[in-house]
Amino acid sequence: MLNGLLILIVIYVTTLDWLPFLPHKDQPVIFLIKVIWD
């Protein structure tokens, strides 16, 4: 389960790297990482 979430986050972050014109989407990723690791 956790591995699946990490894979989704990695894919999401990788998509962000390819879409630099959508920097606002970086906030939910940071929030999710904080929630998962806290």
Secondary structure, DSSP 4 states (H G I P E B T S, - for coil): -HHHHHHHHHHHHHHHHH-TT-GGGHHHHHHHHHHHH-
